[in-house]
Amino acid sequence: MERQPGNPRVEPTDQFYLWIALRLARVWDESPWLRDLDDDVRRDVVLAVTGYYQDIVADGGLWRSFTRLHGERHGNPLPHFARAEEYVDYELNLDDVRYVMWWTIVGEQEVDALDPHDAGLEALATAFHMILDGEYEEAPVPEQFCIARRVDLDSPADAQAIYEYAYWLYWRSFLLRPSSQQVMEHAMPEAHEIIKRAGEADARPLLQDLNDRLMYTMPAGPIPLTIAQWLRLIIDDELPE
């Protein structure tokens, strides 16, 4: 639930996507592929793929914006993969699933390197894609992924909703989280110093301020953009210069 926009609110569709995540996890448990990864990494991969799926079903805008920007800059929607003949923009695609898995694994820094074209990764992505594709036409729309369509970046009335969306996008979303966790790792000495200086209870607002400062200043994502650029891209369809 921490990976859902709007958490801790519980939405009617959450049970369906939890069921999807559990099915993906079970398939991985029963497969011979990438079994050397830690359980925490495998959990994060499953949750990232589920988050990608929710964004695609809802057309929430995050994946659409990323692949559109990458296409504008590099001529194909994804890093490392040429556009497959059967690739459909902004719909469920096997190469999308494979890329999300690779990006999450590499972001966890549990392995020195993983070839995006690794045979085990491709086989597991194919198994995941079969599950997702089998439910795609009937999958319920997770409305919490549609926040970007309901806010105006220039409206003071939407300021709180925009902040909550930005916080989820930077620290929790399937696309930015792998790199934002590395931002946090680099900031851990400062966080420990804050706790040491202020004490654990009094440090909480100071740590929140640290989180916000990192979010507003440090780029994140497969295409490194500031959170302001990501928001303009997703909400206003404004390509960064």
trRosetta pair geometry for C-beta under 8 A, 3 or more apart (Angstrom, degrees):
i j d omega theta_ij theta_ji phi_ij phi_ji
1 4 5.4 -48 -159 17 50 119
1 7 5.0 132 153 -121 83 120
1 8 6.7 48 147 -130 129 63
1 10 7.4 -42 -129 -96 130 78
1 14 7.1 20 -103 -152 90 136
2 7 5.7 163 -115 140 30 173
2 172 6.2 -139 146 -130 76 123
3 7 7.7 88 43 -34 23 143
3 47 5.2 145 -8 172 169 122
3 51 5.7 -96 155 -75 122 126
3 172 5.2 -180 -126 177 48 98
3 173 7.6 118 -164 -105 80 25
3 174 7.2 61 -173 -60 121 76
3 177 7.9 -40 -124 -53 98 158
4 7 4.8 115 70 -53 88 100
4 11 7.4 -155 176 12 141 116
4 14 6.9 -17 -97 -110 161 107
4 142 7.9 -114 -142 179 104 134
4 144 6.0 41 172 104 96 151
4 168 8.0 -52 115 -144 28 132
4 172 7.9 -62 28 150 22 136
5 144 4.5 174 79 154 93 98
5 145 6.0 139 25 -89 129 45
5 147 5.6 -130 159 -12 147 133
5 164 7.8 103 -164 135 82 95
5 165 6.5 19 -144 -118 121 70
5 168 4.7 105 -106 148 72 169
5 172 7.9 159 -74 92 55 129
5 173 8.0 21 -61 -86 94 91
6 9 4.6 -55 153 49 102 116
6 11 7.1 68 89 -44 141 115
6 144 4.2 -106 14 -141 134 122
6 147 7.4 177 -51 -64 100 128
6 164 7.6 67 -89 146 44 130
6 168 7.8 1 -13 -70 43 156
7 168 7.7 137 24 -105 97 117
7 172 7.8 -147 24 -165 132 166
9 144 7.4 170 84 -98 114 132
10 14 5.7 -84 -162 12 75 153
11 14 5.1 124 61 -33 74 96
11 142 6.5 99 104 -152 150 79
11 143 6.6 -167 -151 47 140 90
11 144 5.4 -129 -45 -25 152 118
12 15 7.7 -49 174 17 43 100
12 140 7.5 -84 108 142 97 155
13 16 5.3 -52 -167 35 65 115
13 17 6.2 49 143 -13 88 106
13 140 4.6 -152 -112 98 110 120
13 141 7.1 -116 -76 86 156 32
13 142 4.5 -144 92 -96 147 72
13 143 7.3 143 5 5 131 73
14 17 6.1 -67 -150 44 34 101
14 18 6.1 38 154 -22 70 107
14 142 7.8 90 -71 -125 53 110
15 18 5.6 -52 -146 36 31 114
15 19 6.5 37 152 -21 63 104
16 19 5.6 -57 -158 33 31 114
16 20 6.7 34 146 -20 65 101
16 139 7.1 148 147 -149 136 71
16 140 5.7 123 27 30 164 112
17 20 5.1 -39 -146 31 43 117
17 21 6.4 47 152 -20 65 99
17 50 5.6 115 180 -177 98 113
17 53 7.4 168 -132 89 103 115
17 54 5.8 17 -117 -76 147 114
17 142 6.4 11 -37 -72 143 134
18 21 5.6 -51 -149 36 34 112
18 22 6.4 34 152 -18 65 105
19 22 5.8 -54 -146 37 31 111
19 23 6.5 34 153 -21 63 104
20 23 5.8 -56 -152 34 31 112
20 24 6.6 30 152 -18 65 104
20 50 5.6 140 101 -121 112 102
20 53 6.6 -129 150 91 154 157
20 131 7.1 139 -153 141 79 115
20 132 7.2 63 -159 -98 122 73
20 135 6.8 -129 -99 58 110 160
21 24 5.7 -53 -151 35 33 111
21 25 6.3 33 152 -19 66 106
21 46 5.3 97 -160 151 84 107
21 47 6.3 26 -132 -91 131 56
21 50 4.4 -21 -79 -67 94 152
22 25 5.6 -52 -145 37 33 113
22 26 6.3 36 155 -22 65 105
23 26 5.7 -53 -147 34 31 111
23 27 6.5 33 154 -20 64 103
23 131 5.4 168 125 -159 124 143
24 27 5.8 -54 -151 34 31 111
24 28 6.5 30 152 -16 64 106
24 46 4.8 157 102 -139 122 97
24 49 6.2 172 -148 82 163 135
24 50 6.9 -141 13 -58 148 96
24 128 5.5 37 -131 -123 105 94
24 131 6.2 -166 -79 73 73 156
25 28 5.7 -57 -152 37 33 111
25 29 6.3 37 151 -23 66 105
25 42 7.4 99 -129 145 84 105
25 43 7.5 18 -107 -106 121 59
25 46 5.0 15 -69 -114 84 161
26 29 5.5 -50 -148 33 34 115
26 30 6.4 18 157 -8 65 110
27 30 6.1 -69 -150 45 28 101
27 31 6.1 29 154 -30 66 115
27 124 7.9 138 124 -151 107 77
27 127 5.2 176 165 147 135 123
27 128 6.9 173 82 -79 146 60
27 131 6.6 -128 -31 -41 151 140
28 31 5.6 -60 -141 30 31 113
28 33 7.5 -90 -139 69 71 91
28 34 7.7 -48 -152 73 105 102
28 42 6.2 164 139 -164 152 118
28 46 7.0 -109 -2 -74 146 112
28 124 6.5 45 -106 -148 85 119
31 35 7.7 -164 95 -64 72 100
31 123 7.6 168 -172 123 132 109
31 124 6.2 137 118 -103 162 90
31 127 6.5 -153 -82 18 145 172
32 35 6.5 -65 -169 -25 40 127
32 120 7.8 -105 107 -128 75 108
33 120 3.9 164 -149 -167 92 92
33 121 7.4 169 175 -61 121 27
33 123 5.2 -165 -83 81 148 113
33 124 4.3 -158 102 -54 144 107
34 37 5.4 8 162 -7 93 117
34 42 7.8 153 121 -98 108 97
34 105 7.7 -83 -157 -108 140 147
34 120 5.1 151 -40 137 79 125
34 121 6.5 72 -54 -78 130 64
34 124 6.0 -46 17 -26 120 156
37 41 4.5 -107 174 85 110 129
37 42 5.3 134 102 -55 116 87
37 45 7.7 34 132 -12 160 138
37 105 6.7 -79 -113 -130 141 107
37 110 6.1 86 -141 110 81 148
37 111 7.6 -59 -99 -39 88 114
38 41 4.8 94 60 6 81 102
38 42 7.1 -149 96 -4 42 87
38 110 5.9 -137 11 -134 107 146
39 42 5.6 -57 -147 39 34 112
39 43 6.2 39 154 -23 67 103
40 43 5.7 -50 -149 33 31 114
40 44 6.5 29 153 -17 63 105
40 108 7.7 159 110 -149 94 136
41 44 5.7 -55 -149 37 33 109
41 45 6.4 35 152 -21 66 104
41 104 7.8 142 -169 136 77 94
41 105 6.3 65 179 -123 118 68
41 108 4.7 137 -115 131 101 172
41 110 5.0 -58 -73 -7 149 157
42 45 5.7 -51 -148 33 33 113
42 46 6.5 33 154 -17 64 104
43 46 5.9 -58 -152 37 31 110
43 47 6.3 23 154 -13 67 109
44 47 5.7 -56 -143 42 32 109
44 48 6.1 37 155 -24 66 106
44 104 5.6 -175 126 179 99 119
44 108 6.3 143 67 -76 150 126
44 177 8.0 -145 -162 116 113 133
45 48 5.7 -54 -145 35 29 112
45 49 6.4 27 157 -16 64 105
45 101 5.4 46 -158 -136 111 75
45 104 4.9 155 -100 98 66 139
45 105 6.2 20 -84 -61 120 83
46 49 6.0 -55 -149 37 29 108
46 50 6.4 28 153 -17 63 108
47 50 5.5 -54 -146 40 33 113
47 51 6.2 37 153 -22 65 105
47 174 7.3 -161 124 -98 71 96
48 51 5.6 -53 -147 36 31 112
48 52 6.4 36 152 -20 64 102
48 100 5.3 -178 137 166 108 104
48 101 7.3 156 86 -89 122 42
48 103 7.8 -158 169 80 151 95
48 104 4.3 -154 9 -77 167 145
48 174 4.1 127 -149 -146 68 99
48 177 7.5 -139 -98 56 103 125
48 178 7.8 25 -103 -45 144 108
49 52 5.6 -48 -149 34 33 114
49 53 6.4 37 150 -21 63 105
49 97 6.0 44 -136 -146 108 85
49 100 5.6 136 -92 105 63 132
49 101 6.3 15 -68 -69 111 85
49 128 5.7 -59 -174 -178 157 144
49 132 7.7 -119 161 -61 105 137
49 174 7.6 161 -34 -146 18 141
50 53 5.5 -53 -150 35 33 115
50 54 6.5 35 152 -20 65 103
50 174 7.9 -175 67 -82 56 137
51 54 5.7 -50 -147 34 34 111
51 55 6.4 33 154 -18 65 105
51 173 6.6 161 168 -164 142 56
51 174 3.4 172 87 -42 130 124
52 55 5.8 -58 -151 37 30 111
52 56 6.3 28 153 -18 66 107
52 63 6.3 87 -148 -75 79 136
52 96 6.5 169 172 150 137 108
52 97 7.1 168 95 -101 148 58
52 100 4.7 -67 -48 -97 153 163
52 174 5.2 -120 -48 109 74 159
52 175 7.7 105 -88 -58 87 87
53 56 5.8 -55 -147 37 30 110
53 57 6.3 29 156 -17 66 107
53 92 7.1 28 -124 -108 75 111
53 132 5.3 -131 -112 -134 129 124
53 139 7.5 -114 161 -158 105 164
54 57 5.8 -55 -144 38 30 109
54 58 6.0 13 161 -4 66 114
54 60 7.3 30 124 -22 78 135
54 142 4.6 -16 -158 30 107 145
54 145 5.2 170 141 -51 100 150
55 58 6.1 -65 -141 49 25 100
55 59 7.8 63 163 -110 56 9
55 60 4.3 -84 -141 35 72 121
55 61 7.6 -101 -166 38 100 40
55 62 5.2 -66 -148 48 144 106
55 63 5.0 126 118 -7 129 110
55 145 5.4 -153 -99 -167 55 139
55 174 7.3 -128 -11 35 132 125
56 59 7.2 17 -170 -74 30 48
56 63 6.0 -21 -72 49 77 154
56 90 7.4 161 -137 175 80 53
56 91 6.7 82 -169 -162 115 27
56 92 5.4 109 145 -72 155 71
56 96 7.7 95 -74 133 139 159
57 136 7.4 -153 -93 -149 96 66
57 139 4.8 -90 -119 107 142 127
57 140 7.7 60 157 89 141 30
57 141 6.0 -164 139 -111 97 54
57 142 6.6 80 83 10 118 88
57 145 7.9 90 70 58 83 150
58 141 5.2 110 -102 -163 71 82
58 142 5.2 -74 -57 59 127 74
58 143 7.1 167 -127 -95 123 23
58 145 3.8 129 60 81 161 120
58 146 5.3 -130 175 -56 117 87
59 64 6.7 40 -159 -39 74 138
59 90 6.8 38 -122 176 94 114
59 146 7.7 40 76 -102 69 91
60 63 7.6 76 60 14 90 86
60 64 7.9 178 72 8 51 107
60 145 3.6 -80 -83 156 134 97
60 146 5.8 -116 -111 -79 72 44
60 147 7.7 24 -153 27 100 69
60 148 6.5 98 175 21 71 115
61 64 5.4 -65 -141 47 36 115
61 65 5.6 38 163 -26 74 109
61 148 4.7 -91 41 72 149 149
61 149 7.0 167 -38 -49 132 85
61 234 4.4 102 133 -162 120 90
61 235 7.5 79 147 -70 161 42
62 65 6.1 -59 -149 34 23 108
62 66 6.5 19 157 -15 61 109
62 148 7.9 159 -49 -20 73 149
62 169 7.1 -172 -103 -131 123 98
62 173 6.2 -153 -136 -174 162 143
62 174 7.9 124 113 52 147 89
62 175 5.6 -175 159 11 120 142
62 234 6.1 -5 -86 -112 53 130
63 66 5.7 -55 -144 38 33 111
63 67 6.1 20 164 -9 69 109
63 90 7.2 139 105 -126 100 60
63 96 7.1 41 -161 -152 133 130
63 175 7.1 -177 -81 -63 65 137
64 67 6.5 -65 -145 43 22 99
64 68 6.0 21 159 -18 62 115
64 90 4.8 30 -104 -112 94 107
65 68 5.8 -58 -142 39 26 111
65 69 6.2 23 160 -17 64 109
65 230 7.5 107 120 -156 147 67
65 233 4.6 109 -170 138 129 105
65 234 4.7 -81 -38 -88 159 67
65 237 7.8 -139 -107 -112 98 55
66 69 6.1 -61 -149 37 25 106
66 70 6.3 20 157 -14 64 109
66 175 6.1 -138 -57 -154 154 151
66 221 7.2 -145 -111 -175 113 124
66 222 6.7 68 -161 50 124 115
66 223 6.8 171 -144 17 80 113
67 70 5.6 -52 -141 41 33 111
67 71 6.1 39 155 -23 64 106
67 77 3.8 12 -166 -166 103 102
67 78 6.6 -23 -119 -62 94 67
67 89 6.8 177 119 -144 133 81
67 90 7.2 -164 64 -68 136 63
67 96 7.9 -43 -75 -103 137 107
68 71 5.6 -56 -149 36 29 113
68 72 6.4 31 153 -21 64 104
68 77 7.7 -2 -60 -125 30 88
68 89 7.9 71 -78 -162 78 120
69 72 5.6 -51 -148 33 33 113
69 73 6.3 18 158 -9 66 110
69 223 5.9 -126 113 45 128 168
69 233 6.4 -15 -60 -151 133 139
69 239 6.2 158 -111 -130 90 91
69 240 7.5 33 -137 25 132 92
70 73 6.0 -64 -145 45 30 103
70 74 5.6 -30 177 33 69 114
70 76 7.2 -41 132 91 100 53
70 77 5.8 82 83 -169 113 33
70 78 6.5 63 117 -86 154 18
70 79 6.7 -105 -148 -43 138 72
70 222 7.7 -11 -77 107 129 118
70 223 6.3 -152 -76 -49 85 130
71 74 7.0 -77 -115 58 17 72
71 75 6.7 4 -160 -170 55 6
71 76 6.3 -96 -109 122 70 7
71 77 5.0 -7 -63 -87 104 58
72 239 6.3 -62 91 -130 171 144
73 223 7.5 134 24 -120 155 137
74 79 7.6 48 71 -91 170 64
76 81 7.1 -150 142 94 134 61
76 82 5.8 -105 -120 -141 160 42
76 83 4.8 -147 -137 -38 99 90
77 83 6.4 88 11 -95 92 96
77 87 6.9 -172 28 164 133 140
77 89 6.6 -178 -83 -110 144 81
78 81 4.5 5 89 51 123 106
78 95 5.9 -158 19 140 162 115
78 96 7.0 -149 -79 -91 135 56
78 99 5.0 -123 -156 -72 130 158
79 99 7.1 127 57 -142 76 124
79 116 7.9 -151 114 -86 85 164
79 222 6.2 -146 0 174 133 125
80 99 6.9 159 57 -110 115 99
80 102 7.5 -74 61 99 161 161
80 116 4.1 28 165 66 153 169
80 117 7.5 -155 168 -39 111 85
81 84 7.3 -30 164 -34 111 91
81 95 4.7 160 155 -163 163 129
81 98 7.4 108 -68 83 147 122
81 99 6.5 -102 0 -67 132 114
81 116 7.0 -123 -51 142 88 134
83 87 5.0 -120 -167 45 77 147
84 87 4.4 120 57 -36 80 99
84 93 7.5 160 45 -169 123 119
84 94 7.5 -3 27 59 165 103
84 95 5.7 172 -8 -28 124 134
86 93 7.8 158 111 -135 83 94
87 93 5.3 36 -134 -134 74 143
87 95 6.3 -28 -99 29 113 130
88 91 4.1 -6 100 41 114 127
88 93 6.4 -176 43 -74 69 106
92 96 7.0 -132 -160 54 42 137
92 97 7.8 30 -170 -45 82 106
92 129 7.4 146 161 -148 106 86
92 132 5.9 -169 -154 131 140 118
92 133 6.1 176 118 -90 142 74
92 136 5.4 -106 6 -115 153 139
93 96 4.2 98 66 -3 91 106
93 97 7.2 -159 95 -6 52 81
94 97 5.8 -55 -155 34 36 111
94 98 6.4 32 151 -17 68 107
94 125 6.3 101 -174 138 79 107
94 126 6.4 16 -146 -100 122 63
94 129 4.6 -3 -107 -100 76 167
95 98 5.5 -52 -144 40 37 113
95 99 6.1 38 156 -21 68 105
96 99 5.8 -58 -148 36 28 108
96 100 6.3 27 156 -18 65 106
97 100 5.9 -55 -148 36 29 110
97 101 6.4 29 154 -18 63 107
97 125 4.7 145 110 -161 103 95
97 128 5.4 180 180 95 137 119
97 129 4.9 -156 19 -72 160 94
97 132 7.0 -176 -88 23 135 150
98 101 5.8 -56 -151 36 30 112
98 102 6.3 28 154 -17 65 108
98 116 7.3 93 143 -178 105 82
98 121 6.2 94 -152 145 92 99
98 122 6.2 12 -120 -106 134 56
98 125 3.8 19 -83 -132 78 169
99 102 5.7 -55 -146 38 33 110
99 103 6.0 32 158 -20 68 109
99 116 7.1 13 -107 -151 65 118
100 103 5.9 -54 -141 38 27 111
100 104 6.3 26 159 -18 62 109
100 174 6.3 3 -154 157 118 120
100 175 7.8 -70 -120 -89 92 69
101 104 6.0 -61 -150 37 26 108
101 105 6.3 22 157 -17 64 109
101 121 6.2 167 108 -159 128 98
101 124 7.0 162 -160 99 164 113
101 125 5.7 -135 13 -85 147 100
101 128 7.5 156 -62 21 132 160
102 105 5.9 -60 -147 38 29 108
102 106 6.1 20 161 -12 67 111
102 114 6.2 -162 -143 102 83 118
102 116 4.8 34 -137 -118 165 76
102 118 8.0 151 -102 22 107 108
102 121 6.2 53 -76 -167 91 148
103 106 6.2 -57 -142 42 25 106
103 107 6.0 29 157 -22 61 113
103 175 7.7 1 121 -138 151 54
103 178 5.7 -178 148 28 82 162
103 222 6.0 -56 -127 -79 136 116
104 107 5.6 -59 -146 37 27 114
104 108 6.6 31 156 -25 62 103
104 174 7.4 -47 -77 -167 118 79
104 178 5.4 -144 -117 -74 44 128
105 108 6.0 -56 -157 26 30 111
105 110 6.9 -81 -170 47 71 107
105 111 6.6 3 158 25 102 119
105 114 5.6 -5 110 24 129 162
105 121 7.9 -110 12 -109 155 120
106 109 7.6 38 169 -70 42 43
106 111 7.3 -68 -103 64 54 95
106 113 7.7 16 -117 -137 102 39
106 114 5.8 -133 -72 36 89 107
106 178 7.2 59 78 178 71 141
107 177 7.4 102 141 105 153 67
107 178 2.3 -38 -157 -172 173 111
107 179 6.1 -88 -127 -52 117 50
107 181 6.6 96 160 47 104 117
107 182 6.9 -115 -160 -30 78 111
108 178 6.9 -70 -41 -133 58 94
108 181 7.7 2 -103 89 49 150
109 182 7.2 118 -38 -93 126 103
111 114 5.2 69 93 -49 142 100
114 118 5.9 -54 180 -25 83 143
114 121 6.9 110 165 -57 116 141
115 118 4.4 131 70 -55 90 81
115 121 7.7 -164 84 18 70 137
116 121 7.3 -114 -166 100 33 155
117 121 7.7 160 156 65 8 120
117 122 6.9 14 -165 -50 49 121
118 121 4.1 78 73 9 102 111
118 122 6.8 -174 89 -11 52 84
119 122 5.7 -55 -148 37 32 112
119 123 6.3 32 155 -19 66 106
120 123 5.7 -53 -145 36 32 110
120 124 6.3 26 158 -14 66 107
121 124 6.0 -58 -145 40 28 106
121 125 6.1 30 156 -20 64 110
122 125 5.7 -55 -144 38 28 112
122 126 6.4 33 155 -23 63 105
123 126 5.7 -53 -152 32 30 113
123 127 6.7 29 151 -17 63 103
124 127 5.6 -52 -151 35 36 111
124 128 6.4 37 151 -18 67 104
125 128 5.6 -53 -146 38 33 112
125 129 6.1 36 154 -23 66 107
126 129 5.6 -52 -143 35 30 113
126 130 6.6 37 154 -25 62 101
127 130 5.9 -49 -153 26 31 114
127 131 7.1 29 151 -14 61 102
128 131 5.9 -59 -160 35 36 109
128 132 6.3 26 151 -12 70 110
129 132 5.7 -58 -144 43 35 109
129 133 5.7 33 159 -21 70 111
130 133 5.9 -55 -138 39 25 109
130 134 6.3 31 158 -26 60 108
131 134 5.9 -58 -153 29 26 113
131 135 7.1 0 159 1 60 108
132 135 6.5 -76 -157 46 30 95
132 136 6.2 55 148 -65 68 95
133 136 5.3 -25 -143 -17 36 124
135 138 6.1 -85 -168 61 61 90
135 139 5.1 81 137 -66 93 95
136 139 5.8 -35 -140 -4 26 118
141 146 7.5 27 164 -39 111 128
142 145 4.9 63 95 0 101 110
142 146 8.0 170 101 -15 58 87
143 146 5.4 -54 -162 25 53 118
144 147 6.7 3 -177 -41 49 100
146 149 5.1 -40 178 31 84 115
146 150 6.6 73 127 -18 86 107
147 150 5.9 -78 -158 41 39 106
147 151 6.5 13 161 -11 77 115
147 161 6.7 -163 -168 173 113 104
147 165 4.9 -166 116 -98 141 124
148 151 6.7 -70 -142 37 30 99
148 165 6.7 143 -73 -171 70 149
148 234 4.9 -80 -143 140 153 109
148 235 4.9 -134 -166 -88 93 76
150 161 7.6 -80 100 156 100 151
151 155 7.2 -147 -174 49 69 118
151 158 4.2 138 -151 -169 94 139
151 161 5.3 -163 -94 105 131 122
151 162 5.4 164 164 -73 151 85
151 165 7.0 -145 12 -1 155 153
151 235 6.5 -54 80 -133 92 133
152 155 3.8 71 77 -8 110 116
152 158 5.5 147 48 9 66 151
152 235 7.9 151 -125 168 25 126
153 158 7.5 -84 -86 90 19 131
153 162 6.4 112 -116 -120 59 145
153 231 6.2 123 -104 145 126 115
153 232 7.0 11 -65 -91 172 64
153 235 5.5 128 -43 102 109 146
153 236 6.2 -55 8 -43 134 116
155 158 4.4 66 82 10 107 107
155 159 7.7 -136 103 -41 62 67
156 159 5.5 -13 -162 -32 48 116
158 161 5.0 -64 -165 51 71 112
158 162 5.3 75 135 -30 91 104
159 162 5.8 -60 -147 37 27 111
159 163 6.4 28 156 -20 64 105
160 163 5.7 -51 -148 34 32 111
160 164 6.4 29 155 -16 65 105
161 164 5.8 -54 -147 38 31 110
161 165 6.3 31 154 -18 65 108
162 165 5.7 -55 -146 39 31 111
162 166 6.1 33 154 -21 66 107
162 231 7.0 57 -166 -145 103 139
163 166 5.7 -55 -145 37 29 111
163 167 6.3 31 155 -21 65 105
164 167 5.7 -51 -146 34 30 112
164 168 6.5 30 155 -15 63 105
165 168 5.8 -56 -150 39 31 109
165 169 6.0 34 152 -24 66 109
165 231 7.8 107 105 -113 113 103
166 169 5.5 -53 -143 36 30 115
166 170 6.2 20 162 -13 66 109
166 215 6.8 106 143 162 102 129
166 227 5.2 76 -163 172 107 128
166 230 8.0 131 -130 81 79 113
166 231 6.1 -25 -94 -72 102 124
167 170 6.3 -60 -143 40 25 102
167 171 6.0 -20 175 21 64 115
167 172 7.6 39 130 4 67 109
167 211 7.9 45 -136 142 101 119
167 215 6.7 -30 -108 -128 59 164
168 171 7.0 -80 -130 55 18 81
168 172 4.7 -54 -155 52 60 121
168 173 6.1 83 141 -50 74 88
169 172 7.6 8 -17 52 10 77
169 173 4.9 3 -140 -17 40 137
169 176 5.9 56 156 22 65 146
169 227 6.8 127 91 -141 119 97
169 230 6.2 166 152 125 139 140
169 231 7.6 157 54 -74 167 78
169 234 7.8 -141 -122 7 146 161
170 173 7.5 62 -2 16 14 103
170 176 5.5 -82 -132 127 32 145
170 180 5.3 129 166 -103 71 152
170 215 4.5 104 111 -136 170 100
170 220 5.9 107 -146 45 78 151
170 227 5.2 -34 -72 -95 123 121
170 230 7.8 159 -75 49 79 154
171 176 7.7 -23 -27 105 17 110
171 177 6.6 47 164 -107 28 81
171 180 5.5 -129 -101 127 46 148
171 211 7.2 2 -75 -166 142 114
171 215 7.0 -54 -41 -93 98 116
172 177 6.0 4 -164 -81 10 119
173 176 5.0 51 65 30 105 94
173 177 5.9 -174 67 -29 45 94
174 177 6.6 -37 -118 19 14 116
175 221 6.0 19 141 -129 96 91
175 222 6.9 -77 -172 -3 90 100
176 179 6.3 -73 -167 50 54 97
176 180 5.4 44 146 -22 88 117
176 220 4.6 67 -162 127 99 118
176 221 4.8 -39 -103 -76 80 80
176 230 7.3 -1 -75 -110 139 163
177 180 5.6 -63 -131 44 31 107
177 181 6.1 39 168 -28 68 102
178 181 6.2 -53 -154 25 24 112
178 182 7.5 21 149 -13 56 103
179 182 5.6 -50 -159 32 44 113
179 183 6.8 51 143 -22 67 98
179 220 4.5 162 96 -154 113 77
179 221 6.0 -104 37 -21 142 18
179 222 7.5 -167 -30 -56 134 40
179 224 7.3 -146 170 -100 160 85
180 183 5.1 -42 -152 29 45 119
180 184 6.6 47 149 -19 67 99
180 214 7.8 113 -157 135 89 117
180 215 7.7 24 -140 -103 126 73
180 218 7.8 125 -123 99 72 117
180 220 4.5 14 -66 -131 84 149
181 184 5.5 -49 -151 35 36 113
181 185 6.5 45 147 -26 64 99
182 185 5.3 -42 -147 28 38 117
182 186 6.8 37 154 -17 63 100
183 186 6.1 -59 -158 35 31 108
183 187 6.5 17 150 -10 65 113
183 214 5.5 136 148 -179 123 122
183 218 4.8 128 -136 126 135 152
183 220 6.4 -67 -24 -84 138 109
184 187 5.6 -66 -147 44 35 107
184 188 6.8 64 151 -55 66 82
184 214 7.0 96 -82 149 63 168
185 188 5.8 -23 -159 -17 35 116
187 190 5.1 -53 -171 43 71 115
187 191 5.9 76 131 -27 85 101
187 210 6.5 152 166 169 135 117
187 214 5.9 -69 -49 -83 160 138
188 191 5.2 -53 -143 37 39 115
188 192 6.2 39 159 -20 70 102
189 192 5.8 -54 -146 37 31 110
189 193 6.4 33 154 -20 64 106
190 193 5.6 -55 -149 36 33 114
190 194 6.5 38 151 -23 65 101
190 210 6.5 168 117 -136 117 136
191 194 5.6 -50 -152 31 34 113
191 195 6.6 31 152 -15 65 104
191 207 6.0 58 -139 -122 95 98
191 210 6.1 168 -89 114 82 166
192 195 5.7 -53 -149 37 35 110
192 196 6.2 37 153 -21 67 107
193 196 5.6 -52 -144 37 32 114
193 197 6.1 26 158 -16 65 111
194 197 6.0 -62 -145 41 26 106
194 198 5.9 -13 171 13 66 116
194 203 5.1 120 134 -147 94 110
194 206 4.9 -169 -169 121 127 127
194 207 6.0 158 105 -71 147 75
194 210 6.7 -115 -32 -41 160 141
195 198 6.7 -71 -128 53 21 85
195 199 7.3 -46 -173 139 56 6
195 200 5.8 24 -155 -93 100 58
195 203 4.6 2 -101 -94 57 173
195 207 7.5 30 -63 -65 87 119
197 203 7.8 115 65 -95 73 105
198 202 4.4 -130 163 99 100 104
198 203 4.3 141 79 -77 120 75
198 206 5.8 143 -5 14 166 150
199 202 4.8 58 66 29 98 104
199 203 6.3 -165 80 -26 41 94
200 203 5.8 -60 -145 26 22 117
200 204 7.9 43 157 -44 54 84
201 204 6.7 -36 -177 -11 35 109
202 205 7.8 -48 180 29 50 93
202 206 7.5 36 136 -1 69 116
203 206 5.2 -72 -158 51 54 112
203 207 5.5 55 146 -28 87 105
204 207 5.8 -55 -143 35 28 109
204 208 6.5 30 156 -19 63 104
205 208 5.4 -50 -148 35 37 115
205 209 6.5 43 150 -22 65 100
206 209 5.5 -47 -151 33 35 115
206 210 6.6 40 147 -21 63 100
207 210 5.3 -46 -150 32 38 116
207 211 6.5 44 149 -21 65 99
208 211 5.5 -47 -150 33 36 114
208 212 6.4 34 152 -17 65 104
209 212 5.7 -54 -148 38 32 111
209 213 6.3 34 153 -21 66 105
210 213 5.7 -53 -146 35 31 111
210 214 6.4 29 156 -16 64 105
211 214 6.0 -59 -152 38 28 109
211 215 6.2 28 153 -21 65 110
212 215 5.5 -55 -145 36 32 113
212 216 6.2 21 161 -13 67 110
213 216 6.2 -62 -145 41 27 103
213 217 6.0 -7 167 6 65 120
214 217 6.5 -80 -137 49 22 91
214 218 5.0 -19 -171 13 69 126
215 218 7.3 -38 -85 43 12 89
215 227 5.4 22 165 -31 81 151
216 226 7.4 23 180 -171 39 108
216 227 6.2 -73 -104 39 39 123
216 228 7.4 49 -150 -34 70 99
217 226 7.3 -41 -151 -129 15 111
218 226 7.7 140 82 -116 20 73
219 224 3.7 70 135 171 130 93
219 225 5.6 148 -146 67 98 7
219 226 5.4 -66 -92 -65 70 52
219 229 8.0 -1 -120 37 93 131
220 224 6.6 45 -39 -135 4 70
220 225 7.4 -50 57 60 49 56
220 227 7.4 23 32 -65 108 77
220 230 7.9 -27 68 -40 87 143
221 224 6.0 161 60 -101 77 33
221 225 5.7 -11 42 29 135 85
221 230 6.7 151 -38 -86 149 124
225 229 3.9 -119 -179 89 111 128
225 230 5.2 139 99 -53 123 79
225 233 7.1 6 157 -9 169 140
225 240 5.9 -168 -125 -28 119 158
226 229 4.8 99 55 6 75 100
226 230 7.2 -138 97 -3 41 86
227 230 5.5 -50 -147 37 38 114
227 231 6.3 40 153 -21 67 104
228 231 5.8 -53 -148 36 30 111
228 232 6.4 28 155 -16 64 106
229 232 5.8 -54 -146 39 32 109
229 233 6.1 33 155 -21 65 109
229 240 4.5 18 -154 -83 121 129
230 233 5.7 -58 -147 38 29 113
230 234 6.1 16 161 -10 67 111
231 234 6.2 -60 -139 43 27 100
231 235 5.5 -5 175 8 68 119
231 236 7.9 46 133 6 66 96
232 235 6.7 -62 -118 52 19 90
232 236 5.0 -37 -160 44 60 117
232 238 4.2 -55 159 62 101 119
232 240 7.3 111 78 -73 122 77
233 236 7.5 -9 -46 58 8 74
233 237 7.1 29 -169 -127 40 20
233 238 6.1 -101 -84 66 42 60
233 239 6.6 60 -114 -103 92 36
233 240 6.5 -43 -65 -28 113 88
